[in-house]
Amino acid sequence: MPRIDAHQHFWKLSRGDYSWLSPELDVLYRDFLASDIKPLLTEAKMDGTILVQAADTVDETRFMLGLAAEHDWILGVVGWVDMEAEDAPKIIRELAENPKFVGIRPMIQDIPDDEWMLKDTLRPAIQTLIDENLTLDLLVLPRHLLHLKTFLKRYPDLSCVIDHGAKPDIRNEAIETWSQHVADIARTTTVRCKLSGLLTEANDQASIEDIAPYAFHILKCFGAERVMFGSDWPVLLLANTYQNWLDMVEQLTADLPQADWEAIFGGTAANFYLTKTMETL
C-alpha cells in the first residue's frame, strides 16, 4: 500500500489568484512548489501526495494538473469549479478527462452563507461529480456541521471527505459541541475525515497533548478505514514543520493495529481518491 500525504498545496504568487495570501502571513508569502516539498516527502518516506486547490479559480486547477503531469508522485489533484455556474457540469467533465483530476473543493469556510451547501443550484454540479466518480473535499468549520449532516444525507452517493477535522477551535479548548456533531455525522453518513490541519487551529507551540483529544475523537468516530493523514503543507508552517506533525500523528496512532496504521497513512486516501489508478501504484 502506498504511503500518501492526502492534503498539500502549491502556489506561485505571480499567478495572482490567491486572494487570501498577503504579506501579513509572513512565512507563507512566497512561492511553494515541487522542489520545496520533495525533500520533505523523501524524509517522511511518502510515496505520493494529493494536491489540493488554494485558489477559487479553474485556472489554478489547470496549473496544478500541469504540475501533476511533471511529477508522478503527485497522485491526484483536487481542484475548484464554480459549482453554481451553468457550465459547471461541462467544466467538471472536461477536467475529468485528465486521470489525475480526482475531485473539487469549494472554499466553504469563506462563504458568508453557512447554508450555502444546501442550495438547489449546486445539484447539477454534484450530480456530475457522482456520474464521473469524482470526490468533494469539505472545507468547513464547526458552525457548518449541522448543515453538513443534512447535506451528506441529501447526497448519499457523493464521495466526500471533511478537511482538517472541520477545524475545531483547539485554541479555546472548545471540544464539546464539535465532538457531538462529528460523532453524529460519522455515525449516520459515510463521509471520510482528514487528520490534518489541527496544529494551525491550536495555540502557538501546541504540543501533542493539546492535539490528542481531537485526534483521538476523529479516530474513534470514523475508524481508520475512513481517516487519512494530511500535512496541509505549507499552511502547516504557520505552526510547525512537516516532520514534527508527521511524528505527532505517528505517535498518536502508534498503538493501532498495522492494518489501521496503513489505512491512515495511505490506504484510505488511495481507496477514496485513486480508485481509477490504483493498479498503477
Contacts in CASP RR format, 6 or more apart in sequence:
PFRMAT RR
TARGET T0000
AUTHOR 0000-0000-0000
METHOD contacts of the structure
MODEL  1
MPRIDAHQHFWKLSRGDYSWLSPELDVLYRDFLASDIKPLLTEAKMDGTI
LVQAADTVDETRFMLGLAAEHDWILGVVGWVDMEAEDAPKIIRELAENPK
FVGIRPMIQDIPDDEWMLKDTLRPAIQTLIDENLTLDLLVLPRHLLHLKT
FLKRYPDLSCVIDHGAKPDIRNEAIETWSQHVADIARTTTVRCKLSGLLT
EANDQASIEDIAPYAFHILKCFGAERVMFGSDWPVLLLANTYQNWLDMVE
QLTADLPQADWEAIFGGTAANFYLTKTMETL
1 262 0 8 1.000
1 266 0 8 1.000
1 267 0 8 1.000
1 270 0 8 1.000
2 47 0 8 1.000
2 48 0 8 1.000
2 75 0 8 1.000
2 266 0 8 1.000
2 267 0 8 1.000
2 270 0 8 1.000
2 281 0 8 1.000
3 45 0 8 1.000
3 46 0 8 1.000
3 47 0 8 1.000
3 48 0 8 1.000
3 265 0 8 1.000
3 266 0 8 1.000
4 46 0 8 1.000
4 47 0 8 1.000
4 48 0 8 1.000
4 49 0 8 1.000
4 50 0 8 1.000
4 75 0 8 1.000
4 228 0 8 1.000
4 229 0 8 1.000
4 265 0 8 1.000
4 266 0 8 1.000
4 267 0 8 1.000
4 269 0 8 1.000
4 270 0 8 1.000
5 41 0 8 1.000
5 44 0 8 1.000
5 46 0 8 1.000
5 48 0 8 1.000
5 49 0 8 1.000
5 50 0 8 1.000
5 229 0 8 1.000
5 230 0 8 1.000
5 231 0 8 1.000
5 233 0 8 1.000
6 49 0 8 1.000
6 50 0 8 1.000
6 194 0 8 1.000
6 196 0 8 1.000
6 228 0 8 1.000
6 229 0 8 1.000
6 230 0 8 1.000
6 266 0 8 1.000
6 268 0 8 1.000
6 269 0 8 1.000
6 272 0 8 1.000
6 273 0 8 1.000
7 50 0 8 1.000
7 52 0 8 1.000
7 163 0 8 1.000
7 164 0 8 1.000
7 194 0 8 1.000
7 196 0 8 1.000
7 197 0 8 1.000
7 228 0 8 1.000
7 230 0 8 1.000
7 231 0 8 1.000
7 232 0 8 1.000
8 37 0 8 1.000
8 49 0 8 1.000
8 50 0 8 1.000
8 51 0 8 1.000
8 52 0 8 1.000
8 230 0 8 1.000
8 231 0 8 1.000
8 232 0 8 1.000
8 233 0 8 1.000
8 234 0 8 1.000
9 32 0 8 1.000
9 51 0 8 1.000
9 52 0 8 1.000
9 53 0 8 1.000
9 54 0 8 1.000
9 232 0 8 1.000
9 233 0 8 1.000
9 234 0 8 1.000
9 235 0 8 1.000
10 32 0 8 1.000
10 33 0 8 1.000
10 34 0 8 1.000
10 37 0 8 1.000
10 51 0 8 1.000
10 54 0 8 1.000
10 64 0 8 1.000
10 67 0 8 1.000
11 18 0 8 1.000
11 21 0 8 1.000
11 31 0 8 1.000
11 32 0 8 1.000
11 54 0 8 1.000
11 55 0 8 1.000
12 31 0 8 1.000
12 33 0 8 1.000
12 63 0 8 1.000
13 21 0 8 1.000
13 29 0 8 1.000
13 30 0 8 1.000
13 31 0 8 1.000
14 31 0 8 1.000
15 55 0 8 1.000
15 59 0 8 1.000
15 60 0 8 1.000
15 63 0 8 1.000
17 55 0 8 1.000
17 56 0 8 1.000
17 57 0 8 1.000
17 59 0 8 1.000
17 60 0 8 1.000
18 54 0 8 1.000
18 55 0 8 1.000
19 55 0 8 1.000
19 56 0 8 1.000
20 110 0 8 1.000
21 28 0 8 1.000
21 29 0 8 1.000
21 54 0 8 1.000
22 29 0 8 1.000
23 29 0 8 1.000
25 238 0 8 1.000
27 234 0 8 1.000
27 237 0 8 1.000
27 238 0 8 1.000
28 234 0 8 1.000
28 235 0 8 1.000
28 237 0 8 1.000
28 238 0 8 1.000
32 233 0 8 1.000
32 234 0 8 1.000
33 67 0 8 1.000
34 67 0 8 1.000
34 70 0 8 1.000
34 71 0 8 1.000
34 74 0 8 1.000
36 234 0 8 1.000
37 49 0 8 1.000
37 233 0 8 1.000
37 234 0 8 1.000
37 242 0 8 1.000
38 73 0 8 1.000
40 233 0 8 1.000
40 242 0 8 1.000
40 243 0 8 1.000
41 48 0 8 1.000
41 49 0 8 1.000
41 73 0 8 1.000
43 242 0 8 1.000
43 243 0 8 1.000
44 242 0 8 1.000
44 243 0 8 1.000
44 246 0 8 1.000
46 73 0 8 1.000
47 73 0 8 1.000
47 281 0 8 1.000
48 73 0 8 1.000
48 74 0 8 1.000
48 75 0 8 1.000
49 73 0 8 1.000
49 74 0 8 1.000
49 75 0 8 1.000
49 76 0 8 1.000
50 75 0 8 1.000
50 76 0 8 1.000
50 77 0 8 1.000
50 78 0 8 1.000
50 102 0 8 1.000
50 269 0 8 1.000
50 273 0 8 1.000
51 64 0 8 1.000
51 67 0 8 1.000
51 68 0 8 1.000
51 74 0 8 1.000
51 76 0 8 1.000
51 77 0 8 1.000
51 78 0 8 1.000
52 77 0 8 1.000
52 78 0 8 1.000
52 79 0 8 1.000
52 105 0 8 1.000
52 137 0 8 1.000
52 163 0 8 1.000
53 60 0 8 1.000
53 61 0 8 1.000
53 64 0 8 1.000
53 78 0 8 1.000
53 79 0 8 1.000
53 80 0 8 1.000
53 104 0 8 1.000
53 105 0 8 1.000
54 60 0 8 1.000
55 80 0 8 1.000
56 80 0 8 1.000
56 82 0 8 1.000
56 106 0 8 1.000
56 107 0 8 1.000
57 80 0 8 1.000
58 80 0 8 1.000
58 81 0 8 1.000
58 82 0 8 1.000
58 91 0 8 1.000
58 95 0 8 1.000
60 79 0 8 1.000
60 80 0 8 1.000
61 77 0 8 1.000
61 79 0 8 1.000
61 80 0 8 1.000
61 81 0 8 1.000
61 95 0 8 1.000
61 101 0 8 1.000
61 104 0 8 1.000
64 77 0 8 1.000
64 79 0 8 1.000
65 77 0 8 1.000
65 95 0 8 1.000
65 98 0 8 1.000
65 100 0 8 1.000
65 101 0 8 1.000
67 74 0 8 1.000
68 74 0 8 1.000
68 76 0 8 1.000
68 77 0 8 1.000
68 100 0 8 1.000
69 100 0 8 1.000
74 100 0 8 1.000
75 100 0 8 1.000
75 273 0 8 1.000
75 274 0 8 1.000
75 277 0 8 1.000
75 281 0 8 1.000
76 100 0 8 1.000
76 101 0 8 1.000
76 102 0 8 1.000
76 273 0 8 1.000
76 274 0 8 1.000
77 98 0 8 1.000
77 100 0 8 1.000
77 101 0 8 1.000
77 102 0 8 1.000
77 103 0 8 1.000
78 102 0 8 1.000
78 103 0 8 1.000
78 104 0 8 1.000
78 105 0 8 1.000
78 135 0 8 1.000
78 137 0 8 1.000
78 273 0 8 1.000
79 95 0 8 1.000
79 101 0 8 1.000
79 103 0 8 1.000
79 104 0 8 1.000
79 105 0 8 1.000
80 104 0 8 1.000
80 105 0 8 1.000
80 106 0 8 1.000
80 107 0 8 1.000
81 88 0 8 1.000
81 91 0 8 1.000
81 92 0 8 1.000
81 95 0 8 1.000
81 104 0 8 1.000
81 125 0 8 1.000
82 88 0 8 1.000
83 104 0 8 1.000
83 106 0 8 1.000
83 121 0 8 1.000
83 122 0 8 1.000
83 125 0 8 1.000
83 126 0 8 1.000
84 119 0 8 1.000
84 121 0 8 1.000
84 122 0 8 1.000
84 125 0 8 1.000
85 91 0 8 1.000
88 124 0 8 1.000
88 125 0 8 1.000
88 128 0 8 1.000
89 124 0 8 1.000
89 125 0 8 1.000
89 127 0 8 1.000
89 128 0 8 1.000
92 104 0 8 1.000
92 125 0 8 1.000
92 128 0 8 1.000
92 129 0 8 1.000
92 132 0 8 1.000
92 134 0 8 1.000
93 128 0 8 1.000
93 132 0 8 1.000
95 101 0 8 1.000
96 132 0 8 1.000
96 134 0 8 1.000
99 276 0 8 1.000
99 277 0 8 1.000
101 134 0 8 1.000
102 134 0 8 1.000
102 135 0 8 1.000
102 273 0 8 1.000
102 274 0 8 1.000
103 129 0 8 1.000
103 134 0 8 1.000
103 135 0 8 1.000
103 136 0 8 1.000
103 137 0 8 1.000
103 273 0 8 1.000
104 129 0 8 1.000
104 134 0 8 1.000
104 135 0 8 1.000
104 136 0 8 1.000
104 137 0 8 1.000
105 136 0 8 1.000
105 137 0 8 1.000
105 138 0 8 1.000
105 139 0 8 1.000
105 163 0 8 1.000
106 117 0 8 1.000
106 136 0 8 1.000
106 139 0 8 1.000
107 139 0 8 1.000
108 116 0 8 1.000
108 117 0 8 1.000
108 138 0 8 1.000
108 139 0 8 1.000
108 140 0 8 1.000
108 144 0 8 1.000
109 139 0 8 1.000
109 140 0 8 1.000
109 141 0 8 1.000
109 144 0 8 1.000
109 167 0 8 1.000
114 143 0 8 1.000
114 144 0 8 1.000
114 147 0 8 1.000
115 147 0 8 1.000
117 144 0 8 1.000
117 147 0 8 1.000
117 148 0 8 1.000
117 151 0 8 1.000
118 147 0 8 1.000
118 150 0 8 1.000
118 151 0 8 1.000
118 154 0 8 1.000
126 136 0 8 1.000
126 155 0 8 1.000
126 158 0 8 1.000
128 134 0 8 1.000
129 135 0 8 1.000
129 136 0 8 1.000
129 158 0 8 1.000
129 159 0 8 1.000
130 155 0 8 1.000
130 157 0 8 1.000
130 158 0 8 1.000
133 159 0 8 1.000
133 275 0 8 1.000
133 276 0 8 1.000
134 159 0 8 1.000
135 159 0 8 1.000
135 160 0 8 1.000
135 161 0 8 1.000
135 272 0 8 1.000
135 273 0 8 1.000
136 158 0 8 1.000
136 159 0 8 1.000
136 160 0 8 1.000
136 161 0 8 1.000
137 160 0 8 1.000
137 161 0 8 1.000
137 163 0 8 1.000
138 148 0 8 1.000
138 160 0 8 1.000
138 161 0 8 1.000
138 162 0 8 1.000
138 163 0 8 1.000
138 166 0 8 1.000
138 191 0 8 1.000
139 163 0 8 1.000
139 164 0 8 1.000
140 148 0 8 1.000
140 162 0 8 1.000
140 163 0 8 1.000
140 166 0 8 1.000
140 167 0 8 1.000
141 166 0 8 1.000
141 167 0 8 1.000
142 166 0 8 1.000
142 167 0 8 1.000
142 168 0 8 1.000
142 169 0 8 1.000
142 174 0 8 1.000
142 177 0 8 1.000
142 178 0 8 1.000
142 181 0 8 1.000
144 166 0 8 1.000
145 166 0 8 1.000
145 178 0 8 1.000
145 181 0 8 1.000
145 182 0 8 1.000
145 185 0 8 1.000
146 181 0 8 1.000
148 162 0 8 1.000
148 166 0 8 1.000
148 185 0 8 1.000
149 181 0 8 1.000
149 184 0 8 1.000
149 185 0 8 1.000
149 188 0 8 1.000
149 189 0 8 1.000
152 158 0 8 1.000
152 160 0 8 1.000
152 185 0 8 1.000
152 188 0 8 1.000
152 189 0 8 1.000
152 190 0 8 1.000
152 191 0 8 1.000
153 188 0 8 1.000
153 189 0 8 1.000
156 189 0 8 1.000
156 190 0 8 1.000
159 272 0 8 1.000
160 191 0 8 1.000
160 192 0 8 1.000
161 191 0 8 1.000
161 192 0 8 1.000
161 193 0 8 1.000
161 194 0 8 1.000
161 228 0 8 1.000
161 272 0 8 1.000
162 185 0 8 1.000
162 191 0 8 1.000
162 192 0 8 1.000
162 193 0 8 1.000
162 194 0 8 1.000
163 194 0 8 1.000
163 196 0 8 1.000
163 197 0 8 1.000
164 194 0 8 1.000
164 196 0 8 1.000
164 197 0 8 1.000
164 198 0 8 1.000
164 201 0 8 1.000
164 232 0 8 1.000
165 182 0 8 1.000
165 193 0 8 1.000
165 194 0 8 1.000
165 195 0 8 1.000
165 196 0 8 1.000
165 197 0 8 1.000
165 198 0 8 1.000
165 214 0 8 1.000
165 218 0 8 1.000
166 178 0 8 1.000
166 181 0 8 1.000
166 182 0 8 1.000
166 193 0 8 1.000
167 197 0 8 1.000
167 201 0 8 1.000
168 174 0 8 1.000
168 175 0 8 1.000
168 178 0 8 1.000
168 179 0 8 1.000
168 198 0 8 1.000
168 201 0 8 1.000
168 214 0 8 1.000
169 178 0 8 1.000
169 201 0 8 1.000
170 198 0 8 1.000
170 201 0 8 1.000
170 202 0 8 1.000
170 203 0 8 1.000
170 206 0 8 1.000
170 210 0 8 1.000
170 211 0 8 1.000
170 214 0 8 1.000
171 201 0 8 1.000
171 202 0 8 1.000
171 203 0 8 1.000
175 213 0 8 1.000
175 214 0 8 1.000
175 217 0 8 1.000
179 217 0 8 1.000
182 193 0 8 1.000
182 217 0 8 1.000
182 218 0 8 1.000
182 221 0 8 1.000
183 217 0 8 1.000
183 221 0 8 1.000
185 191 0 8 1.000
186 193 0 8 1.000
186 221 0 8 1.000
186 222 0 8 1.000
186 226 0 8 1.000
187 221 0 8 1.000
190 226 0 8 1.000
191 226 0 8 1.000
192 222 0 8 1.000
192 226 0 8 1.000
192 227 0 8 1.000
192 228 0 8 1.000
192 268 0 8 1.000
192 272 0 8 1.000
193 218 0 8 1.000
193 221 0 8 1.000
193 222 0 8 1.000
193 226 0 8 1.000
193 227 0 8 1.000
193 228 0 8 1.000
194 227 0 8 1.000
194 228 0 8 1.000
194 229 0 8 1.000
194 230 0 8 1.000
195 215 0 8 1.000
195 218 0 8 1.000
195 219 0 8 1.000
195 227 0 8 1.000
195 228 0 8 1.000
195 229 0 8 1.000
195 230 0 8 1.000
195 249 0 8 1.000
195 264 0 8 1.000
196 229 0 8 1.000
196 230 0 8 1.000
196 231 0 8 1.000
196 232 0 8 1.000
197 230 0 8 1.000
197 232 0 8 1.000
197 235 0 8 1.000
197 236 0 8 1.000
198 211 0 8 1.000
198 214 0 8 1.000
198 215 0 8 1.000
199 206 0 8 1.000
199 211 0 8 1.000
199 236 0 8 1.000
199 239 0 8 1.000
199 240 0 8 1.000
199 245 0 8 1.000
199 248 0 8 1.000
200 232 0 8 1.000
200 235 0 8 1.000
200 236 0 8 1.000
200 238 0 8 1.000
200 239 0 8 1.000
202 210 0 8 1.000
202 211 0 8 1.000
202 239 0 8 1.000
203 210 0 8 1.000
204 239 0 8 1.000
206 239 0 8 1.000
206 240 0 8 1.000
208 248 0 8 1.000
208 251 0 8 1.000
208 252 0 8 1.000
211 248 0 8 1.000
211 252 0 8 1.000
212 252 0 8 1.000
215 249 0 8 1.000
215 252 0 8 1.000
216 252 0 8 1.000
218 227 0 8 1.000
219 227 0 8 1.000
219 252 0 8 1.000
219 253 0 8 1.000
219 256 0 8 1.000
219 264 0 8 1.000
223 260 0 8 1.000
224 256 0 8 1.000
224 259 0 8 1.000
224 260 0 8 1.000
224 261 0 8 1.000
224 263 0 8 1.000
224 264 0 8 1.000
224 268 0 8 1.000
225 260 0 8 1.000
225 263 0 8 1.000
225 268 0 8 1.000
226 268 0 8 1.000
227 263 0 8 1.000
227 264 0 8 1.000
227 268 0 8 1.000
228 264 0 8 1.000
228 266 0 8 1.000
228 267 0 8 1.000
228 268 0 8 1.000
228 269 0 8 1.000
228 272 0 8 1.000
229 246 0 8 1.000
229 249 0 8 1.000
229 264 0 8 1.000
229 265 0 8 1.000
229 266 0 8 1.000
229 269 0 8 1.000
231 242 0 8 1.000
231 245 0 8 1.000
231 246 0 8 1.000
233 242 0 8 1.000
236 242 0 8 1.000
236 245 0 8 1.000
249 264 0 8 1.000
253 260 0 8 1.000
253 261 0 8 1.000
253 264 0 8 1.000
256 264 0 8 1.000
270 278 0 8 1.000
270 281 0 8 1.000
271 278 0 8 1.000
274 281 0 8 1.000
END
